Amino acid sequence: MTLQPTLPARVEKDRTAVPRSGPSRRKDRRYEALTGYLFVAPAVVLFLVMGLYTVGYGFTLSFAKWNGFAPNWEWVGLDNYKDLLWRDPVYAPRVRHAAANTIWVMVAAPVLTVVVSFPLAVLLNQVKRFQGVLRSVYFLPYVTSGVAVFFAWQYILQPDGAINSLLSGLGLGSLQQPQGWLGNPSTAMPTMIMITVWGHVPVAMLLYLTGMQGIDRSILEASELDGAGWWRTNMSVVWPLVRPITAIVLLLNLREALQGFQTFLVMTNGGPGDHTNVLGLEAYRLAFLKNLSPTLGLASALGWLLFAAALVLALINLRALRSKT
């Protein structure tokens, strides 16, 4: 009687298992791929409808004259762009004035945001206790509802608001604005710039703080051993190391200053007169506040001009950042 050697159970199982055939594996893969496509399809359709179609529709509309209700467009070619830039005696001066105001915001808001947010980040980075609480307090303006904050600022800046009352209580009545800080043409735009900076500082400060916390501690210790004081360390060591973050902050603020208009719409609507009118607000007016005038094409053309300007600024910022690195 001969004894047959027994194989382990796993080996027996592997020997008896029937491998899947090639066609069966391909069928499973097709089923998995189809399932994935079905999950992705809603997002793709939404992007095509709300993204590519809308962009293409708006670009085509910039070459036409339409009021939004007429059954047909009137194709005008480049006339909308010419009217906005120099030809139309009504729209061209308004666009140039809004462009000048926008440039003021684009220059002042990013610079002041950096000037305010970097020192705040330096101070917050040195705080050992309650850093999380302070960071939340500083970030509160960004997460608060924008419209509610804008109305609160309107109330504070009124002729009988908190700012004038505070100045009067401090004996600085000569600095009060009887028309309100948003009603005086000479103070309306600087006030709007300060409110814009107030809203942009939280994000910029957190970006700087994140960059500072990623700096190797040995670099700071080496500067201290070399005799560098607090000011010298932050300006000669920390500031160059967070230069890429500065570029990001400037780019974000430039984009917002060029295309954003919600603050101006809610608080001043471009007034007094047109002293706080910006390009984004002018595009909004052309699109929605001209009753049945055929100005949707003008609004679309102005929007594409803003997009082109934002793209040029982004390329310049990217080129400058690469050259410095």
C-alpha positions as CSV (number, residue, x, y, z in Angstrom):
1,M,0.0,0.0,0.0
2,T,1.5,3.3,-1.1
3,L,0.8,6.5,0.7
4,Q,0.0,9.5,-1.4
5,P,1.6,12.7,0.0
6,T,-1.0,15.2,1.2
7,L,-0.8,18.7,-0.1
8,P,-1.7,21.7,2.0
9,A,-5.3,22.9,1.7
10,R,-4.3,26.2,0.1
11,V,-2.5,24.3,-2.7
12,E,-5.4,22.0,-3.3
13,K,-7.8,25.0,-3.4
14,D,-5.5,26.8,-5.9
15,R,-5.4,23.7,-8.1
16,T,-9.1,23.3,-8.1
17,A,-9.8,27.1,-8.7
18,V,-10.8,27.9,-12.2
19,P,-9.2,31.1,-13.6
20,R,-11.3,33.7,-15.2
21,S,-11.1,33.7,-18.9
22,G,-10.0,36.7,-20.9
23,P,-13.4,37.7,-22.2
24,S,-14.8,37.6,-18.6
25,R,-12.1,39.9,-17.3
26,R,-12.7,42.4,-20.1
27,K,-16.4,42.4,-19.3
28,D,-15.7,43.1,-15.7
29,R,-13.4,46.0,-16.6
30,R,-16.0,47.5,-19.0
31,Y,-18.6,47.3,-16.2
32,E,-16.3,49.1,-13.8
33,A,-15.5,51.7,-16.4
34,L,-19.2,52.3,-17.2
35,T,-20.0,52.6,-13.5
36,G,-17.2,55.2,-13.1
37,Y,-18.5,57.2,-16.1
38,L,-22.0,57.2,-14.7
39,F,-20.8,58.7,-11.4
40,V,-18.7,61.3,-13.2
41,A,-21.3,62.2,-15.8
42,P,-23.4,64.7,-13.7
43,A,-20.4,66.8,-12.9
44,V,-19.2,66.7,-16.5
45,V,-22.6,67.7,-17.8
46,L,-22.8,70.5,-15.3
47,F,-19.4,71.8,-16.3
48,L,-20.3,71.7,-20.0
49,V,-23.6,73.5,-19.4
50,M,-22.5,76.1,-16.8
51,G,-18.9,76.4,-17.9
52,L,-18.0,75.9,-21.6
53,Y,-21.4,76.7,-22.9
54,T,-21.8,79.9,-20.8
55,V,-18.3,81.1,-21.7
56,G,-18.9,80.5,-25.3
57,Y,-22.3,82.1,-25.3
58,G,-21.0,85.2,-23.5
59,F,-18.1,85.5,-26.0
60,T,-20.4,85.3,-28.9
61,L,-22.7,87.8,-27.3
62,S,-19.9,90.3,-27.0
63,F,-20.1,90.7,-30.8
64,A,-23.8,91.3,-30.9
65,K,-26.4,93.9,-29.8
66,W,-29.2,92.4,-27.8
67,N,-31.5,93.4,-24.9
68,G,-32.1,89.9,-23.6
69,F,-35.7,89.6,-24.8
70,A,-35.7,90.2,-28.6
71,P,-36.0,87.0,-30.6
72,N,-32.9,87.7,-32.7
73,W,-29.5,89.3,-32.2
74,E,-28.0,92.1,-34.2
75,W,-24.5,91.2,-35.2
76,V,-22.2,94.2,-34.8
77,G,-18.7,92.6,-34.9
78,L,-16.1,94.6,-32.9
79,D,-18.4,97.7,-32.5
80,N,-19.1,96.9,-28.8
81,Y,-15.4,96.9,-28.0
82,K,-14.9,100.1,-30.0
83,D,-17.8,101.8,-28.3
84,L,-16.5,100.9,-24.8
85,L,-12.9,102.0,-25.5
86,W,-13.2,105.2,-27.4
87,R,-16.1,105.6,-29.9
88,D,-19.3,106.0,-28.0
89,P,-19.7,109.5,-26.3
90,V,-21.7,108.0,-23.5
91,Y,-20.2,104.7,-22.6
92,A,-16.5,105.3,-23.3
93,P,-16.1,108.2,-20.7
94,R,-17.9,106.1,-18.1
95,V,-15.6,103.1,-18.8
96,R,-12.5,105.3,-18.6
97,H,-13.6,106.8,-15.3
98,A,-14.4,103.4,-13.9
99,A,-11.0,102.1,-15.1
100,A,-9.3,104.9,-13.3
101,N,-11.1,104.0,-10.1
102,T,-10.3,100.4,-10.6
103,I,-6.6,101.1,-11.0
104,W,-6.7,103.0,-7.7
105,V,-8.2,99.9,-6.0
106,M,-5.8,97.6,-7.8
107,V,-2.8,99.5,-6.5
108,A,-3.8,100.5,-3.0
109,A,-5.7,97.4,-1.8
110,P,-3.0,94.7,-2.5
111,V,-0.2,96.9,-1.1
112,L,-2.1,97.8,2.0
113,T,-3.2,94.2,2.5
114,V,0.5,93.1,2.5
115,V,1.5,96.0,4.8
116,V,-1.2,95.0,7.3
117,S,-1.3,91.2,7.1
118,F,2.5,90.5,7.3
119,P,3.1,92.3,10.6
120,L,-0.1,90.7,12.0
121,A,1.2,87.2,11.0
122,V,4.6,88.0,12.6
123,L,3.0,89.0,15.9
124,L,0.6,86.0,15.8
125,N,3.4,83.6,15.1
126,Q,5.2,84.7,18.2
127,V,2.2,84.3,20.5
128,K,2.4,81.0,22.4
129,R,-0.9,81.0,24.2
130,F,-4.4,81.5,22.7
131,Q,-3.0,81.4,19.2
132,G,-6.0,79.5,17.9
133,V,-8.4,81.9,19.5
134,L,-6.6,84.9,18.0
135,R,-6.4,83.3,14.6
136,S,-10.2,82.7,14.7
137,V,-10.8,86.3,15.7
138,Y,-8.7,87.7,12.9
139,F,-10.4,85.3,10.4
140,L,-13.9,86.3,11.5
141,P,-14.3,89.2,8.9
142,Y,-13.8,86.7,6.1
143,V,-16.3,84.1,7.2
144,T,-19.0,86.6,8.2
145,S,-21.8,87.1,5.7
146,G,-20.7,89.8,3.3
147,V,-24.0,91.6,2.9
148,A,-24.5,91.8,6.6
149,V,-20.9,93.2,7.1
150,F,-21.4,95.8,4.4
151,F,-24.7,97.0,5.9
152,A,-22.9,97.2,9.3
153,W,-20.2,99.3,7.7
154,Q,-22.8,101.6,6.2
155,Y,-24.3,102.2,9.6
156,I,-20.9,102.9,11.1
157,L,-19.9,105.4,8.4
158,Q,-23.2,107.4,8.4
159,P,-23.2,111.1,9.4
160,D,-24.4,110.0,12.9
161,G,-22.5,106.8,12.9
162,A,-19.9,105.4,15.2
163,I,-16.8,106.9,13.4
164,N,-18.0,110.5,13.6
165,S,-19.2,109.9,17.2
166,L,-15.8,108.5,18.2
167,L,-14.0,111.5,16.5
168,S,-16.2,113.9,18.4
169,G,-15.6,112.1,21.7
170,L,-11.8,112.3,21.1
171,G,-12.0,116.0,20.4
172,L,-11.3,115.5,16.7
173,G,-14.5,117.0,15.5
174,S,-12.7,118.7,12.6
175,L,-12.2,115.3,11.0
176,Q,-15.9,114.4,11.1
177,Q,-17.7,114.1,7.8
178,P,-21.1,115.7,8.0
179,Q,-22.1,113.9,4.7
180,G,-20.9,110.6,6.0
181,W,-17.7,108.9,5.0
182,L,-19.4,107.4,1.9
183,G,-21.3,110.5,1.0
184,N,-18.3,112.8,0.6
185,P,-16.7,112.4,-2.8
186,S,-13.2,113.0,-1.4
187,T,-13.4,110.2,1.2
188,A,-15.7,107.7,-0.5
189,M,-13.1,105.9,-2.5
190,P,-10.4,105.8,0.3
191,T,-13.0,104.5,2.7
192,M,-14.0,101.7,0.2
193,I,-10.4,100.8,-0.2
194,M,-10.0,100.4,3.5
195,I,-13.1,98.2,3.8
196,T,-11.7,96.1,0.9
197,V,-8.4,95.7,2.7
198,W,-10.2,94.8,5.9
199,G,-11.9,92.0,4.1
200,H,-8.8,90.7,2.5
201,V,-6.4,90.7,5.4
202,P,-7.6,87.5,7.1
203,V,-6.7,85.2,4.3
204,A,-3.4,86.9,3.6
205,M,-2.5,86.8,7.3
206,L,-3.2,83.0,7.5
207,L,-1.2,82.4,4.3
208,Y,1.8,84.3,5.8
209,L,1.3,82.5,9.1
210,T,1.4,79.1,7.4
211,G,4.6,80.1,5.5
212,M,6.3,81.3,8.7
213,Q,5.5,78.1,10.6
214,G,7.1,76.1,7.8
215,I,10.4,78.0,8.1
216,D,13.2,75.9,9.5
217,R,13.8,77.0,13.1
218,S,17.6,76.6,12.7
219,I,17.6,79.5,10.2
220,L,16.1,81.9,12.7
221,E,18.4,80.7,15.4
222,A,21.4,81.3,13.2
223,S,20.3,84.9,12.5
224,E,19.9,85.4,16.3
225,L,23.4,84.1,16.9
226,D,24.7,86.4,14.3
227,G,23.3,89.3,16.3
228,A,20.3,90.1,14.2
229,G,17.5,91.7,16.2
230,W,13.7,91.2,15.8
231,W,13.3,93.7,13.0
232,R,16.4,92.6,11.1
233,T,15.4,88.9,11.4
234,N,11.9,89.5,10.1
235,M,12.9,91.8,7.3
236,S,16.1,90.2,6.1
237,V,15.3,86.5,6.8
238,V,11.5,85.9,7.1
239,W,10.3,88.3,4.5
240,P,12.5,86.9,1.6
241,L,11.5,83.4,2.6
242,V,7.7,84.2,2.3
243,R,8.2,86.0,-1.0
244,P,6.1,83.4,-3.0
245,I,3.3,83.9,-0.5
246,T,3.5,87.7,-1.2
247,A,3.1,87.0,-4.9
248,I,0.0,84.9,-4.2
249,V,-1.5,87.5,-2.0
250,L,-0.9,90.2,-4.6
251,L,-2.3,88.1,-7.4
252,L,-5.5,87.3,-5.4
253,N,-6.0,90.9,-4.5
254,L,-5.4,92.1,-8.0
255,R,-8.0,89.7,-9.4
256,E,-10.5,90.7,-6.8
257,A,-9.9,94.4,-7.3
258,L,-10.2,94.0,-11.1
259,Q,-13.3,91.8,-11.2
260,G,-15.0,92.2,-7.8
261,F,-17.8,94.7,-7.3
262,Q,-20.1,93.4,-4.6
263,T,-18.8,95.7,-2.0
264,F,-19.3,98.7,-4.2
265,L,-22.7,97.6,-5.3
266,V,-24.1,97.1,-1.8
267,M,-22.4,100.0,0.0
268,T,-22.4,102.9,-2.6
269,N,-23.7,101.6,-5.9
270,G,-20.9,103.7,-7.5
271,G,-21.8,106.9,-5.7
272,P,-21.7,109.6,-4.8
273,G,-21.9,110.4,-8.5
274,D,-19.5,108.0,-10.1
275,H,-16.7,108.4,-7.6
276,T,-16.7,104.8,-6.5
277,N,-17.8,103.3,-9.8
278,V,-15.5,100.4,-10.9
279,L,-15.3,98.3,-14.0
280,G,-17.1,95.3,-12.5
281,L,-20.0,97.4,-11.3
282,E,-20.2,99.1,-14.7
283,A,-20.5,95.7,-16.4
284,Y,-23.2,94.8,-14.0
285,R,-25.1,98.0,-14.8
286,L,-24.8,97.5,-18.5
287,A,-26.2,93.9,-18.1
288,F,-29.0,94.4,-15.7
289,L,-29.8,98.0,-15.0
290,K,-30.5,99.4,-18.5
291,N,-34.2,98.3,-18.7
292,L,-34.7,97.0,-22.2
293,S,-31.7,98.8,-23.8
294,P,-29.7,96.5,-26.0
295,T,-26.6,96.6,-23.8
296,L,-26.0,93.0,-23.0
297,G,-23.4,92.8,-25.7
298,L,-21.6,95.8,-24.2
299,A,-21.6,94.2,-20.8
300,S,-20.2,90.9,-22.3
301,A,-17.5,92.8,-24.1
302,L,-16.5,94.7,-21.0
303,G,-16.4,91.4,-19.1
304,W,-14.1,89.9,-21.7
305,L,-11.9,93.0,-21.5
306,L,-11.7,92.4,-17.7
307,F,-10.8,88.7,-18.3
308,A,-8.0,89.7,-20.7
309,A,-6.6,92.2,-18.2
310,A,-6.7,89.6,-15.4
311,L,-5.0,87.0,-17.6
312,V,-2.2,89.5,-18.5
313,L,-1.7,90.3,-14.8
314,A,-1.5,86.6,-13.9
315,L,1.1,86.0,-16.6
316,I,3.2,89.0,-15.5
317,N,3.0,87.8,-11.9
318,L,4.0,84.3,-12.8
319,R,6.9,85.5,-14.9
320,A,8.1,87.7,-12.1
321,L,7.8,84.9,-9.5
322,R,9.8,82.5,-11.7
323,S,12.5,85.1,-12.3
324,K,12.9,85.6,-8.6
325,T,13.1,82.0,-7.8
